[in-house]
């Protein structure tokens, strides 16, 4: 038996109606099920998980109108820097 899972399940079963409602609301915002979100809430708490979800939503909205930097472009720039400034192994 996994004691951590047992504790996590017991804590889930002990949630108040208000906590269950908050979990459902957070899960909906995160586009997850409450069961999928619960391990994070159990580990980090409602407030930290909510901050993370809101930050993800904010970042998604930002990148809808602001193009990010292409990964291939970044990697090419890094390779150039390493070629110029890197020390050879050996």
Backbone as XML, in Angstrom:
<?xml version="1.0"?>
<chain id="A" units="angstrom">
  <residue number="1" name="UNK">
    <atom name="N" x="0.840" y="-1.174" z="0.000"/>
    <atom name="CA" x="0.000" y="0.000" z="0.000"/>
    <atom name="C" x="0.891" y="1.245" z="0.000"/>
  </residue>
  <residue number="2" name="UNK">
    <atom name="N" x="0.549" y="2.212" z="-0.797"/>
    <atom name="CA" x="1.296" y="3.458" z="-0.883"/>
    <atom name="C" x="0.735" y="4.433" z="0.149"/>
  </residue>
  <residue number="3" name="UNK">
    <atom name="N" x="1.506" y="4.693" z="1.201"/>
    <atom name="CA" x="1.045" y="5.545" z="2.292"/>
    <atom name="C" x="0.737" y="6.957" z="1.806"/>
  </residue>
  <residue number="4" name="UNK">
    <atom name="N" x="1.559" y="7.467" z="0.895"/>
    <atom name="CA" x="1.337" y="8.814" z="0.383"/>
    <atom name="C" x="-0.009" y="8.890" z="-0.319"/>
  </residue>
  <residue number="5" name="UNK">
    <atom name="N" x="-0.325" y="7.907" z="-1.124"/>
    <atom name="CA" x="-1.604" y="7.879" z="-1.814"/>
    <atom name="C" x="-2.753" y="7.749" z="-0.827"/>
  </residue>
  <residue number="6" name="UNK">
    <atom name="N" x="-2.553" y="6.966" z="0.218"/>
    <atom name="CA" x="-3.587" y="6.800" z="1.232"/>
    <atom name="C" x="-3.858" y="8.129" z="1.921"/>
  </residue>
  <residue number="7" name="UNK">
    <atom name="N" x="-2.798" y="8.855" z="2.273"/>
    <atom name="CA" x="-2.962" y="10.174" z="2.889"/>
    <atom name="C" x="-3.636" y="11.149" z="1.932"/>
  </residue>
  <residue number="8" name="UNK">
    <atom name="N" x="-3.239" y="11.085" z="0.685"/>
    <atom name="CA" x="-3.807" y="11.985" z="-0.326"/>
    <atom name="C" x="-5.291" y="11.692" z="-0.517"/>
  </residue>
  <residue number="9" name="UNK">
    <atom name="N" x="-5.641" y="10.423" z="-0.586"/>
    <atom name="CA" x="-7.046" y="10.043" z="-0.734"/>
    <atom name="C" x="-7.866" y="10.424" z="0.488"/>
  </residue>
  <residue number="10" name="UNK">
    <atom name="N" x="-7.286" y="10.267" z="1.673"/>
    <atom name="CA" x="-7.984" y="10.643" z="2.905"/>
    <atom name="C" x="-8.214" y="12.153" z="2.946"/>
  </residue>
  <residue number="11" name="UNK">
    <atom name="N" x="-7.225" y="12.907" z="2.531"/>
    <atom name="CA" x="-7.375" y="14.366" z="2.499"/>
    <atom name="C" x="-8.434" y="14.775" z="1.482"/>
  </residue>
  <residue number="12" name="UNK">
    <atom name="N" x="-8.478" y="14.093" z="0.356"/>
    <atom name="CA" x="-9.496" y="14.380" z="-0.659"/>
    <atom name="C" x="-10.888" y="14.099" z="-0.102"/>
  </residue>
  <residue number="13" name="UNK">
    <atom name="N" x="-11.031" y="12.994" z="0.584"/>
    <atom name="CA" x="-12.327" y="12.625" z="1.162"/>
    <atom name="C" x="-12.752" y="13.603" z="2.252"/>
  </residue>
  <residue number="14" name="UNK">
    <atom name="N" x="-11.790" y="14.245" z="2.904"/>
    <atom name="CA" x="-12.090" y="15.159" z="4.005"/>
    <atom name="C" x="-12.347" y="16.599" z="3.555"/>
  </residue>
  <residue number="15" name="UNK">
    <atom name="N" x="-12.281" y="16.862" z="2.250"/>
    <atom name="CA" x="-12.519" y="18.226" z="1.774"/>
    <atom name="C" x="-13.922" y="18.688" z="2.147"/>
  </residue>
  <residue number="16" name="UNK">
    <atom name="N" x="-14.014" y="19.950" z="2.542"/>
    <atom name="CA" x="-15.327" y="20.532" z="2.817"/>
    <atom name="C" x="-16.038" y="20.808" z="1.495"/>
  </residue>
  <residue number="17" name="UNK">
    <atom name="N" x="-17.312" y="21.121" z="1.575"/>
    <atom name="CA" x="-18.057" y="21.462" z="0.357"/>
    <atom name="C" x="-17.443" y="22.674" z="-0.334"/>
  </residue>
  <residue number="18" name="UNK">
    <atom name="N" x="-17.017" y="23.662" z="0.440"/>
    <atom name="CA" x="-16.397" y="24.861" z="-0.135"/>
    <atom name="C" x="-15.086" y="24.517" z="-0.835"/>
  </residue>
  <residue number="19" name="UNK">
    <atom name="N" x="-14.298" y="23.625" z="-0.218"/>
    <atom name="CA" x="-13.023" y="23.218" z="-0.832"/>
    <atom name="C" x="-13.263" y="22.409" z="-2.097"/>
  </residue>
  <residue number="20" name="UNK">
    <atom name="N" x="-14.253" y="21.550" z="-2.079"/>
    <atom name="CA" x="-14.583" y="20.768" z="-3.289"/>
    <atom name="C" x="-15.024" y="21.695" z="-4.419"/>
  </residue>
  <residue number="21" name="UNK">
    <atom name="N" x="-15.810" y="22.692" z="-4.064"/>
    <atom name="CA" x="-16.260" y="23.664" z="-5.056"/>
    <atom name="C" x="-15.072" y="24.427" z="-5.639"/>
  </residue>
  <residue number="22" name="UNK">
    <atom name="N" x="-14.155" y="24.852" z="-4.766"/>
    <atom name="CA" x="-12.964" y="25.558" z="-5.236"/>
    <atom name="C" x="-12.120" y="24.661" z="-6.127"/>
  </residue>
  <residue number="23" name="UNK">
    <atom name="N" x="-11.972" y="23.413" z="-5.756"/>
    <atom name="CA" x="-11.210" y="22.459" z="-6.567"/>
    <atom name="C" x="-11.851" y="22.305" z="-7.943"/>
  </residue>
  <residue number="24" name="UNK">
    <atom name="N" x="-13.168" y="22.178" z="-7.984"/>
    <atom name="CA" x="-13.874" y="22.049" z="-9.266"/>
    <atom name="C" x="-13.686" y="23.296" z="-10.127"/>
  </residue>
  <residue number="25" name="UNK">
    <atom name="N" x="-13.757" y="24.473" z="-9.500"/>
    <atom name="CA" x="-13.573" y="25.720" z="-10.251"/>
    <atom name="C" x="-12.163" y="25.840" z="-10.810"/>
  </residue>
  <residue number="26" name="UNK">
    <atom name="N" x="-11.183" y="25.497" z="-9.988"/>
    <atom name="CA" x="-9.791" y="25.538" z="-10.457"/>
    <atom name="C" x="-9.560" y="24.534" z="-11.576"/>
  </residue>
  <residue number="27" name="UNK">
    <atom name="N" x="-10.129" y="23.348" z="-11.416"/>
    <atom name="CA" x="-9.972" y="22.318" z="-12.441"/>
    <atom name="C" x="-10.577" y="22.786" z="-13.764"/>
  </residue>
  <residue number="28" name="UNK">
    <atom name="N" x="-11.729" y="23.437" z="-13.689"/>
    <atom name="CA" x="-12.362" y="23.948" z="-14.909"/>
    <atom name="C" x="-11.475" y="25.000" z="-15.572"/>
  </residue>
  <residue number="29" name="UNK">
    <atom name="N" x="-10.890" y="25.897" z="-14.774"/>
    <atom name="CA" x="-9.987" y="26.910" z="-15.327"/>
    <atom name="C" x="-8.776" y="26.268" z="-15.988"/>
  </residue>
  <residue number="30" name="UNK">
    <atom name="N" x="-8.282" y="25.193" z="-15.374"/>
    <atom name="CA" x="-7.088" y="24.513" z="-15.885"/>
    <atom name="C" x="-7.418" y="23.510" z="-16.990"/>
  </residue>
  <residue number="31" name="UNK">
    <atom name="N" x="-8.710" y="23.344" z="-17.265"/>
    <atom name="CA" x="-9.179" y="22.376" z="-18.263"/>
    <atom name="C" x="-8.726" y="20.958" z="-17.901"/>
  </residue>
  <residue number="32" name="UNK">
    <atom name="N" x="-8.874" y="20.642" z="-16.619"/>
    <atom name="CA" x="-8.551" y="19.324" z="-16.078"/>
    <atom name="C" x="-9.732" y="18.834" z="-15.261"/>
  </residue>
  <residue number="33" name="UNK">
    <atom name="N" x="-9.681" y="17.568" z="-14.919"/>
    <atom name="CA" x="-10.674" y="17.062" z="-13.976"/>
    <atom name="C" x="-10.184" y="17.386" z="-12.563"/>
  </residue>
  <residue number="34" name="UNK">
    <atom name="N" x="-11.105" y="17.415" z="-11.625"/>
    <atom name="CA" x="-10.731" y="17.661" z="-10.232"/>
    <atom name="C" x="-9.774" y="16.567" z="-9.743"/>
  </residue>
  <residue number="35" name="UNK">
    <atom name="N" x="-10.010" y="15.336" z="-10.170"/>
    <atom name="CA" x="-9.129" y="14.227" z="-9.783"/>
    <atom name="C" x="-7.702" y="14.431" z="-10.293"/>
  </residue>
  <residue number="36" name="UNK">
    <atom name="N" x="-7.572" y="14.976" z="-11.495"/>
    <atom name="CA" x="-6.246" y="15.209" z="-12.056"/>
    <atom name="C" x="-5.531" y="16.374" z="-11.368"/>
  </residue>
  <residue number="37" name="UNK">
    <atom name="N" x="-6.291" y="17.363" z="-10.929"/>
    <atom name="CA" x="-5.706" y="18.543" z="-10.295"/>
    <atom name="C" x="-5.404" y="18.315" z="-8.814"/>
  </residue>
  <residue number="38" name="UNK">
    <atom name="N" x="-6.156" y="17.427" z="-8.167"/>
    <atom name="CA" x="-6.022" y="17.230" z="-6.729"/>
    <atom name="C" x="-4.589" y="16.947" z="-6.259"/>
  </residue>
  <residue number="39" name="UNK">
    <atom name="N" x="-3.794" y="16.108" z="-6.916"/>
    <atom name="CA" x="-2.430" y="15.869" z="-6.405"/>
    <atom name="C" x="-1.612" y="17.154" z="-6.266"/>
  </residue>
  <residue number="40" name="UNK">
    <atom name="N" x="-1.759" y="18.078" z="-7.201"/>
    <atom name="CA" x="-1.034" y="19.343" z="-7.110"/>
    <atom name="C" x="-1.562" y="20.192" z="-5.962"/>
  </residue>
  <residue number="41" name="UNK">
    <atom name="N" x="-2.885" y="20.238" z="-5.813"/>
    <atom name="CA" x="-3.470" y="21.008" z="-4.718"/>
    <atom name="C" x="-3.036" y="20.414" z="-3.384"/>
  </residue>
  <residue number="42" name="UNK">
    <atom name="N" x="-3.014" y="19.113" z="-3.309"/>
    <atom name="CA" x="-2.614" y="18.441" z="-2.070"/>
    <atom name="C" x="-1.161" y="18.774" z="-1.712"/>
  </residue>
  <residue number="43" name="UNK">
    <atom name="N" x="-0.290" y="18.795" z="-2.724"/>
    <atom name="CA" x="1.126" y="19.072" z="-2.487"/>
    <atom name="C" x="1.409" y="20.549" z="-2.220"/>
  </residue>
  <residue number="44" name="UNK">
    <atom name="N" x="0.786" y="21.436" z="-3.001"/>
    <atom name="CA" x="1.175" y="22.848" z="-2.988"/>
    <atom name="C" x="0.134" y="23.783" z="-2.384"/>
  </residue>
  <residue number="45" name="UNK">
    <atom name="N" x="-1.080" y="23.326" z="-2.226"/>
    <atom name="CA" x="-2.132" y="24.159" z="-1.652"/>
    <atom name="C" x="-2.939" y="24.878" z="-2.719"/>
  </residue>
  <residue number="46" name="UNK">
    <atom name="N" x="-4.142" y="25.239" z="-2.337"/>
    <atom name="CA" x="-5.051" y="25.890" z="-3.273"/>
    <atom name="C" x="-4.481" y="27.196" z="-3.830"/>
  </residue>
  <residue number="47" name="UNK">
    <atom name="N" x="-3.927" y="28.030" z="-2.953"/>
    <atom name="CA" x="-3.466" y="29.347" z="-3.394"/>
    <atom name="C" x="-2.346" y="29.259" z="-4.425"/>
  </residue>
  <residue number="48" name="UNK">
    <atom name="N" x="-1.359" y="28.406" z="-4.171"/>
    <atom name="CA" x="-0.247" y="28.289" z="-5.123"/>
    <atom name="C" x="-0.693" y="27.692" z="-6.450"/>
  </residue>
  <residue number="49" name="UNK">
    <atom name="N" x="-1.564" y="26.705" z="-6.393"/>
    <atom name="CA" x="-2.067" y="26.101" z="-7.632"/>
    <atom name="C" x="-2.881" y="27.123" z="-8.417"/>
  </residue>
  <residue number="50" name="UNK">
    <atom name="N" x="-3.693" y="27.890" z="-7.712"/>
    <atom name="CA" x="-4.487" y="28.916" z="-8.396"/>
    <atom name="C" x="-3.591" y="29.957" z="-9.055"/>
  </residue>
  <residue number="51" name="UNK">
    <atom name="N" x="-2.538" y="30.383" z="-8.354"/>
    <atom name="CA" x="-1.592" y="31.344" z="-8.945"/>
    <atom name="C" x="-0.961" y="30.771" z="-10.214"/>
  </residue>
  <residue number="52" name="UNK">
    <atom name="N" x="-0.590" y="29.500" z="-10.177"/>
    <atom name="CA" x="0.001" y="28.865" z="-11.346"/>
    <atom name="C" x="-0.956" y="28.784" z="-12.519"/>
  </residue>
  <residue number="53" name="UNK">
    <atom name="N" x="-2.194" y="28.429" z="-12.238"/>
    <atom name="CA" x="-3.204" y="28.336" z="-13.297"/>
    <atom name="C" x="-3.444" y="29.711" z="-13.917"/>
  </residue>
  <residue number="54" name="UNK">
    <atom name="N" x="-3.586" y="30.726" z="-13.071"/>
    <atom name="CA" x="-3.814" y="32.079" z="-13.583"/>
    <atom name="C" x="-2.616" y="32.577" z="-14.382"/>
  </residue>
  <residue number="55" name="UNK">
    <atom name="N" x="-1.404" y="32.234" z="-13.956"/>
    <atom name="CA" x="-0.206" y="32.619" z="-14.712"/>
    <atom name="C" x="-0.187" y="31.936" z="-16.077"/>
  </residue>
  <residue number="56" name="UNK">
    <atom name="N" x="-0.583" y="30.668" z="-16.129"/>
    <atom name="CA" x="-0.652" y="29.950" z="-17.407"/>
    <atom name="C" x="-1.670" y="30.597" z="-18.342"/>
  </residue>
  <residue number="57" name="UNK">
    <atom name="N" x="-2.820" y="30.954" z="-17.802"/>
    <atom name="CA" x="-3.862" y="31.595" z="-18.609"/>
    <atom name="C" x="-3.365" y="32.938" z="-19.129"/>
  </residue>
  <residue number="58" name="UNK">
    <atom name="N" x="-2.715" y="33.703" z="-18.257"/>
    <atom name="CA" x="-2.174" y="35.003" z="-18.651"/>
    <atom name="C" x="-1.121" y="34.849" z="-19.752"/>
  </residue>
  <residue number="59" name="UNK">
    <atom name="N" x="-0.247" y="33.862" z="-19.609"/>
    <atom name="CA" x="0.786" y="33.627" z="-20.625"/>
    <atom name="C" x="0.160" y="33.209" z="-21.950"/>
  </residue>
  <residue number="60" name="UNK">
    <atom name="N" x="-0.848" y="32.348" z="-21.894"/>
    <atom name="CA" x="-1.532" y="31.929" z="-23.128"/>
    <atom name="C" x="-2.143" y="33.131" z="-23.830"/>
  </residue>
  <residue number="61" name="UNK">
    <atom name="N" x="-2.772" y="34.022" z="-23.076"/>
    <atom name="CA" x="-3.376" y="35.217" z="-23.664"/>
    <atom name="C" x="-2.311" y="36.130" z="-24.260"/>
  </residue>
  <residue number="62" name="UNK">
    <atom name="N" x="-1.203" y="36.283" z="-23.564"/>
    <atom name="CA" x="-0.112" y="37.122" z="-24.045"/>
    <atom name="C" x="0.397" y="36.627" z="-25.391"/>
  </residue>
  <residue number="63" name="UNK">
    <atom name="N" x="0.621" y="35.317" z="-25.491"/>
    <atom name="CA" x="1.208" y="34.776" z="-26.708"/>
    <atom name="C" x="0.215" y="34.676" z="-27.862"/>
  </residue>
  <residue number="64" name="UNK">
    <atom name="N" x="-1.065" y="34.894" z="-27.595"/>
    <atom name="CA" x="-2.032" y="34.968" z="-28.697"/>
    <atom name="C" x="-1.785" y="36.212" z="-29.543"/>
  </residue>
  <residue number="65" name="UNK">
    <atom name="N" x="-1.311" y="37.281" z="-28.909"/>
    <atom name="CA" x="-1.102" y="38.530" z="-29.651"/>
    <atom name="C" x="0.365" y="38.944" z="-29.726"/>
  </residue>
  <residue number="66" name="UNK">
    <atom name="N" x="1.247" y="38.230" z="-29.075"/>
    <atom name="CA" x="2.674" y="38.545" z="-29.098"/>
    <atom name="C" x="3.444" y="37.289" z="-29.474"/>
  </residue>
  <residue number="67" name="UNK">
    <atom name="N" x="4.028" y="37.337" z="-30.634"/>
    <atom name="CA" x="4.768" y="36.161" z="-31.099"/>
    <atom name="C" x="5.980" y="35.922" z="-30.216"/>
  </residue>
  <residue number="68" name="UNK">
    <atom name="N" x="6.208" y="34.685" z="-29.907"/>
    <atom name="CA" x="7.399" y="34.316" z="-29.154"/>
    <atom name="C" x="8.589" y="34.223" z="-30.091"/>
  </residue>
  <residue number="69" name="UNK">
    <atom name="N" x="9.696" y="33.800" z="-29.561"/>
    <atom name="CA" x="10.903" y="33.626" z="-30.367"/>
    <atom name="C" x="10.968" y="32.162" z="-30.784"/>
  </residue>
  <residue number="70" name="UNK">
    <atom name="N" x="11.195" y="31.936" z="-32.044"/>
    <atom name="CA" x="11.269" y="30.592" z="-32.583"/>
    <atom name="C" x="12.435" y="29.828" z="-31.958"/>
  </residue>
  <residue number="71" name="UNK">
    <atom name="N" x="12.175" y="28.618" z="-31.488"/>
    <atom name="CA" x="13.194" y="27.809" z="-30.831"/>
    <atom name="C" x="14.387" y="27.554" z="-31.754"/>
  </residue>
  <residue number="72" name="UNK">
    <atom name="N" x="14.154" y="27.281" z="-33.008"/>
    <atom name="CA" x="15.256" y="27.013" z="-33.945"/>
    <atom name="C" x="16.168" y="28.236" z="-34.063"/>
  </residue>
  <residue number="73" name="UNK">
    <atom name="N" x="15.571" y="29.423" z="-34.046"/>
    <atom name="CA" x="16.355" y="30.654" z="-34.117"/>
    <atom name="C" x="17.221" y="30.821" z="-32.858"/>
  </residue>
  <residue number="74" name="UNK">
    <atom name="N" x="16.642" y="30.561" z="-31.720"/>
    <atom name="CA" x="17.374" y="30.669" z="-30.456"/>
    <atom name="C" x="18.532" y="29.671" z="-30.431"/>
  </residue>
  <residue number="75" name="UNK">
    <atom name="N" x="18.266" y="28.436" z="-30.824"/>
    <atom name="CA" x="19.314" y="27.415" z="-30.805"/>
    <atom name="C" x="20.440" y="27.761" z="-31.773"/>
  </residue>
  <residue number="76" name="UNK">
    <atom name="N" x="20.120" y="28.310" z="-32.926"/>
    <atom name="CA" x="21.153" y="28.711" z="-33.884"/>
    <atom name="C" x="22.023" y="29.815" z="-33.290"/>
  </residue>
  <residue number="77" name="UNK">
    <atom name="N" x="21.405" y="30.779" z="-32.608"/>
    <atom name="CA" x="22.166" y="31.852" z="-31.967"/>
    <atom name="C" x="23.079" y="31.311" z="-30.870"/>
  </residue>
  <residue number="78" name="UNK">
    <atom name="N" x="22.582" y="30.358" z="-30.108"/>
    <atom name="CA" x="23.386" y="29.764" z="-29.034"/>
    <atom name="C" x="24.586" y="29.019" z="-29.615"/>
  </residue>
  <residue number="79" name="UNK">
    <atom name="N" x="24.357" y="28.282" z="-30.693"/>
    <atom name="CA" x="25.457" y="27.549" z="-31.325"/>
    <atom name="C" x="26.535" y="28.503" z="-31.827"/>
  </residue>
  <residue number="80" name="UNK">
    <atom name="N" x="26.130" y="29.660" z="-32.352"/>
    <atom name="CA" x="27.092" y="30.668" z="-32.806"/>
    <atom name="C" x="27.905" y="31.197" z="-31.626"/>
  </residue>
  <residue number="81" name="UNK">
    <atom name="N" x="27.222" y="31.473" z="-30.504"/>
    <atom name="CA" x="27.922" y="31.971" z="-29.325"/>
    <atom name="C" x="28.925" y="30.943" z="-28.802"/>
  </residue>
  <residue number="82" name="UNK">
    <atom name="N" x="28.519" y="29.703" z="-28.783"/>
    <atom name="CA" x="29.410" y="28.648" z="-28.309"/>
    <atom name="C" x="30.612" y="28.509" z="-29.240"/>
  </residue>
  <residue number="83" name="UNK">
    <atom name="N" x="30.367" y="28.598" z="-30.547"/>
    <atom name="CA" x="31.465" y="28.482" z="-31.512"/>
    <atom name="C" x="32.464" y="29.602" z="-31.328"/>
  </residue>
  <residue number="84" name="UNK">
    <atom name="N" x="31.991" y="30.793" z="-30.997"/>
    <atom name="CA" x="32.889" y="31.949" z="-30.852"/>
    <atom name="C" x="33.548" y="31.974" z="-29.467"/>
  </residue>
  <residue number="85" name="UNK">
    <atom name="N" x="32.758" y="31.721" z="-28.422"/>
    <atom name="CA" x="33.246" y="31.921" z="-27.057"/>
    <atom name="C" x="33.491" y="30.648" z="-26.258"/>
  </residue>
  <residue number="86" name="UNK">
    <atom name="N" x="33.059" y="29.528" z="-26.782"/>
    <atom name="CA" x="33.199" y="28.277" z="-26.036"/>
    <atom name="C" x="34.625" y="27.769" z="-26.000"/>
  </residue>
  <residue number="87" name="UNK">
    <atom name="N" x="34.923" y="27.030" z="-24.959"/>
    <atom name="CA" x="36.246" y="26.432" z="-24.842"/>
    <atom name="C" x="36.175" y="24.997" z="-25.350"/>
  </residue>
  <residue number="88" name="UNK">
    <atom name="N" x="37.151" y="24.588" z="-26.149"/>
    <atom name="CA" x="37.157" y="23.208" z="-26.624"/>
    <atom name="C" x="37.348" y="22.228" z="-25.462"/>
  </residue>
  <residue number="89" name="UNK">
    <atom name="N" x="36.734" y="21.105" z="-25.569"/>
    <atom name="CA" x="36.929" y="20.057" z="-24.550"/>
    <atom name="C" x="38.261" y="19.380" z="-24.777"/>
  </residue>
  <residue number="90" name="UNK">
    <atom name="N" x="38.831" y="18.955" z="-23.690"/>
    <atom name="CA" x="40.034" y="18.159" z="-23.875"/>
    <atom name="C" x="41.156" y="18.481" z="-23.017"/>
  </residue>
</chain>
